[in-house]
Structure formats: structure tokens, C-alpha cells
Amino acid sequence: MDLHDEISKLAYELYEKSGRPEGRDLENWCEAERIVMARHEEKEKAGKGTDASASQDGKKTGEEGLKKDKGKKPR
């Protein structure tokens, strides 16, 4: 699956999990993009033998980051 497809799939999952609200497509897309890119960065780091459980800023990524950041507004 390419990045676009992966982001699209996750954005739709976020849309469904949040109760299918109208007008949040861009927010869902941006959040999905952030999660997917973080996952890919983790995979690259894991391949290099470093700790891939946190992003560069020390925050959890992927589903853990999504749960932790729930309710926070994007920057």
C-alpha cells in the first residue's frame, strides 16, 4: 500500500471513530498523515537499531499518540 492509500484509509477510520462529523475531512487527513509519517519514521529508525517507540520530540506516535492527544487542538 502506498502512502496516499494508507493515509486515506486511516483518515476514513478517524472519521468513523469520531462519529462521522461533517466538515472535518481536512483535520482527519492531517492527523492521519501525521500518524502514517510517524509510523514510517519509526520503521526506518527500527531498521537502524535505534529506539523507535517515540518520535524525535519524545512524544508517542501512532495509536498511542492518537489516544494521548485526543481532545487537543492541532497546532
Residue pairs with C-beta under 8 A, 6 or more apart in sequence:
1 9
3 36
3 40
6 36
7 29
7 32
7 33
7 36
8 32
10 32
10 35
10 36
11 25
11 28
11 29
11 31
11 32
11 33
12 28
13 32
14 28
14 31
14 32
14 66
15 21
15 24
15 25
15 28
18 24
18 28
27 74
30 74
31 66
31 74
35 61
35 62
35 63
35 65
35 66
38 55
38 61
38 62
38 65
39 61
39 62
41 52
41 55
41 56
41 61
42 52
42 53
42 55
42 61
42 62
43 52
45 51
45 52
46 52
53 60
54 60
54 61
55 61
55 65
59 65
59 68
60 68
